[in-house]
Amino acid sequence: MTFTLPELPYAYDALGPYMSKETLEFHHDKHHKAYVDKGNELLQGTDLQGKSVEEIVKASYNTNQALFNNAGQHYNHIHFWQWMKPNGGGTPPGALAKKIDEDLGGFEKFKADFIAAGIGQFGSGWAWLAVKNGKLEIMKTPNGENPLIHGATPILGVDVWEHSYYIDYRNARPKYLEAFVDNLINWDYVLECYEKAA
């Protein structure tokens, strides 16, 4: 399959003041589009044409780094836009809240550990909530990597590349991560991802 830039599921100004219209215009229309365009170019003539994004990500890891970088970032961003919504944040729905209590020591501990993973990812990358071997796990990955290549399924991810927050927060990555958890997470979509992964 060829990669396609998805439409944002909300207006460009809908996530303000936590993520600005300007950030979304640059991040979605420029950065994500560049991953799509370059990924499609690199996919041409490979035996991965016609495969799903997930299959391309897994197959290109450690075999075609340039394709992996763009396919990984495309996969990550397809979900990133869905993992946010206007008036998001709050606490997770029942089944997911119970699993967070069981596996991660409760919501407040999850929040602290998830934010710490994002702060602790040196340079560009992502922080994740993933399902691995039936359990929830907090992970962090560099660049365009994601839990798929580490035997896990991501159900929530936050982009800590500077282009995700620099316009709004400058170098204050912790403030961005707190705003993401408190005000932007679309827990309904996280639950949907969890139910598919479980």
C-alpha positions as CSV (number, residue, x, y, z in Angstrom):
1,M,0.0,0.0,0.0
2,T,1.1,3.6,-0.5
3,F,1.3,5.9,2.4
4,T,-1.4,8.6,2.6
5,L,-1.4,11.7,4.8
6,P,-4.5,11.4,7.0
7,E,-6.7,14.4,7.7
8,L,-6.5,15.7,11.2
9,P,-9.6,14.5,13.2
10,Y,-10.2,18.1,14.5
11,A,-9.6,21.6,13.4
12,Y,-6.1,23.0,13.5
13,D,-7.0,25.4,16.3
14,A,-9.0,22.8,18.3
15,L,-6.2,21.7,20.7
16,G,-5.3,25.2,21.9
17,P,-3.9,26.5,24.1
18,Y,-2.0,23.2,24.7
19,M,-1.0,22.7,21.1
20,S,-1.3,25.6,18.8
21,K,-2.6,25.9,15.3
22,E,0.9,26.8,14.1
23,T,2.4,23.7,15.6
24,L,-0.3,21.5,14.0
25,E,0.2,23.1,10.6
26,F,3.9,22.6,10.7
27,H,3.8,19.2,12.3
28,H,1.0,17.6,10.3
29,D,1.3,19.5,6.9
30,K,5.1,19.7,6.7
31,H,6.7,17.0,8.9
32,H,4.2,14.2,8.6
33,K,3.7,14.9,4.9
34,A,7.5,14.7,4.4
35,Y,7.5,11.2,6.0
36,V,4.6,10.1,3.7
37,D,6.2,11.5,0.5
38,K,9.7,10.1,1.3
39,G,8.3,6.8,2.5
40,N,6.4,6.4,-0.8
41,E,9.5,7.2,-2.8
42,L,11.6,4.7,-0.9
43,L,8.9,2.0,-1.1
44,Q,8.9,2.0,-4.9
45,G,10.5,-1.1,-6.4
46,T,10.7,-3.0,-3.0
47,D,9.0,-6.2,-2.2
48,L,7.2,-4.4,0.6
49,Q,4.8,-2.6,-1.8
50,G,1.3,-3.7,-1.0
51,K,2.0,-4.5,2.6
52,S,0.4,-2.8,5.6
53,V,2.2,0.0,7.4
54,E,2.8,-2.2,10.4
55,E,4.4,-4.9,8.1
56,I,6.6,-2.4,6.4
57,V,7.8,-1.0,9.7
58,K,8.7,-4.4,11.1
59,A,10.3,-5.7,7.8
60,S,12.3,-2.6,7.1
61,Y,13.8,-2.4,10.6
62,N,17.6,-3.1,10.4
63,T,17.3,-3.9,6.7
64,N,16.3,-0.6,5.0
65,Q,17.0,2.2,7.5
66,A,15.8,5.1,5.4
67,L,12.5,3.4,4.6
68,F,12.1,2.3,8.3
69,N,12.7,5.9,9.5
70,N,9.9,7.3,7.3
71,A,7.5,4.3,7.7
72,G,8.0,4.3,11.4
73,Q,7.3,8.0,11.7
74,H,4.2,7.7,9.4
75,Y,2.8,4.9,11.6
76,N,3.6,6.8,14.8
77,H,1.9,10.0,13.5
78,I,-1.2,8.2,12.1
79,H,-1.9,7.3,15.8
80,F,-0.5,10.4,17.4
81,W,-3.2,12.6,15.9
82,Q,-5.9,10.2,17.2
83,W,-4.3,10.0,20.6
84,M,-5.3,13.6,21.1
85,K,-8.6,15.4,21.2
86,P,-10.0,18.8,22.3
87,N,-10.8,18.7,26.1
88,G,-8.9,15.5,26.4
89,G,-6.9,14.2,29.4
90,G,-8.6,13.2,32.6
91,T,-8.6,9.6,33.8
92,P,-8.8,6.5,31.6
93,P,-12.0,4.5,31.2
94,G,-12.8,1.6,33.6
95,A,-11.2,-1.4,32.0
96,L,-8.0,0.5,31.2
97,A,-7.9,2.2,34.6
98,K,-8.0,-1.2,36.2
99,K,-5.2,-2.5,34.1
100,I,-3.1,0.6,34.8
101,D,-3.7,0.0,38.5
102,E,-2.6,-3.7,38.2
103,D,0.4,-3.3,35.9
104,L,1.7,0.2,36.6
105,G,0.8,1.0,40.2
106,G,-2.1,3.3,39.6
107,F,-2.8,6.4,37.4
108,E,-0.6,8.9,39.3
109,K,2.4,6.5,39.0
110,F,1.6,5.9,35.3
111,K,1.5,9.7,34.7
112,A,4.8,10.3,36.5
113,D,6.6,7.4,34.8
114,F,5.2,8.2,31.3
115,I,6.3,11.9,31.7
116,A,9.7,10.7,33.0
117,A,10.1,8.5,30.0
118,G,9.4,11.4,27.7
119,I,11.8,13.7,29.6
120,G,14.4,11.0,29.7
121,Q,14.4,10.2,26.0
122,F,17.6,11.9,24.9
123,G,17.2,13.8,21.7
124,S,14.4,13.0,19.3
125,G,12.0,10.1,20.0
126,W,8.8,9.0,21.7
127,A,7.4,7.8,25.0
128,W,4.9,5.0,24.9
129,L,2.3,3.0,26.8
130,A,2.3,-0.4,25.2
131,V,1.0,-3.9,25.7
132,K,3.8,-6.6,25.9
133,N,3.1,-10.2,26.8
134,G,-0.4,-9.2,28.1
135,K,0.9,-6.5,30.4
136,L,1.1,-2.7,30.2
137,E,4.5,-1.3,29.9
138,I,6.0,2.2,29.6
139,M,8.7,2.5,27.0
140,K,10.7,5.1,25.2
141,T,12.3,4.9,21.8
142,P,14.7,7.0,19.8
143,N,13.9,8.7,16.5
144,G,11.1,6.9,14.6
145,E,11.3,3.6,16.5
146,N,8.2,2.3,18.2
147,P,7.1,-0.7,20.3
148,L,6.2,-2.8,17.3
149,I,9.8,-3.6,16.7
150,H,10.3,-4.5,20.3
151,G,7.6,-7.2,20.5
152,A,4.9,-4.9,21.9
153,T,1.8,-3.0,20.7
154,P,1.6,0.7,21.3
155,I,-1.7,2.0,22.7
156,L,-0.5,5.5,23.5
157,G,2.4,7.5,22.3
158,V,3.7,11.1,22.7
159,D,6.1,12.7,20.2
160,V,9.1,14.3,21.9
161,W,10.8,15.5,18.7
162,E,11.3,19.3,19.1
163,H,9.0,20.1,16.2
164,S,6.1,18.7,18.4
165,Y,6.5,21.3,21.1
166,Y,9.1,23.9,20.4
167,I,6.8,26.6,19.0
168,D,4.5,26.4,22.0
169,Y,6.9,25.4,24.9
170,R,10.4,26.3,23.6
171,N,12.7,23.9,25.5
172,A,10.3,23.1,28.3
173,R,9.6,19.5,27.3
174,P,8.3,18.6,30.8
175,K,5.6,21.3,30.5
176,Y,4.5,19.9,27.1
177,L,4.3,16.4,28.5
178,E,2.3,17.5,31.5
179,A,-0.1,19.4,29.2
180,F,-0.4,16.3,26.9
181,V,-1.4,14.0,29.7
182,D,-3.6,16.4,31.6
183,N,-5.4,18.1,28.6
184,L,-4.9,16.3,25.3
185,I,-5.0,12.5,25.7
186,N,-8.0,10.9,23.9
187,W,-8.5,8.0,26.3
188,D,-11.4,6.5,24.2
189,Y,-8.9,5.9,21.4
190,V,-6.3,4.5,23.8
191,L,-9.0,2.1,25.1
192,E,-9.8,1.1,21.5
193,C,-6.1,0.4,20.8
194,Y,-5.9,-1.6,24.1
195,E,-8.9,-3.7,23.3
196,K,-7.3,-4.6,19.9
197,A,-4.0,-5.4,21.5
198,A,-5.3,-7.4,24.5
